[in-house]
Amino acid sequence: MKIYRYMLKESLDAAELAEDLKVQIAVNRFCDVKISPDEHRNEIIVQLPEADGTIEDVVEIFMADYKTGEIIE
């Protein structure tokens, strides 16, 4: 599993945006993706299966306007 931590802009709510990302993942019919908000740090943690660039692309495109930074673990 790859883990991405997206730091969000201050004006955004991590829990609300995590729910929106879950909808986007469901619309694209991906499974095995775990999305968790960290409201204390105003981050979203996304766990993706290894070696699936398509899911990574969908998440990156969705998060492009909302993130201030990203950490890949």
Secondary structure in CASP SS format (residue, H / E / C, confidence):
PFRMAT SS
TARGET T0000
AUTHOR 0000-0000-0000
METHOD secondary structure of the structure
MODEL  1
M C 1.00
K E 1.00
I E 1.00
Y E 1.00
R E 1.00
Y E 1.00
M E 1.00
L E 1.00
K C 1.00
E C 1.00
S C 1.00
L C 1.00
D C 1.00
A H 1.00
A H 1.00
E H 1.00
L H 1.00
A H 1.00
E H 1.00
D H 1.00
L H 1.00
K H 1.00
V H 1.00
Q H 1.00
I H 1.00
A H 1.00
V H 1.00
N C 1.00
R C 1.00
F C 1.00
C C 1.00
D C 1.00
V C 1.00
K E 1.00
I E 1.00
S E 1.00
P E 1.00
D E 1.00
E C 1.00
H C 1.00
R C 1.00
N C 1.00
E E 1.00
I E 1.00
I E 1.00
V E 1.00
Q E 1.00
L E 1.00
P C 1.00
E C 1.00
A C 1.00
D C 1.00
G H 1.00
T H 1.00
I H 1.00
E H 1.00
D H 1.00
V H 1.00
V H 1.00
E H 1.00
I H 1.00
F H 1.00
M H 1.00
A C 1.00
D C 1.00
Y C 1.00
K E 1.00
T E 1.00
G E 1.00
E E 1.00
I E 1.00
I E 1.00
E C 1.00
END
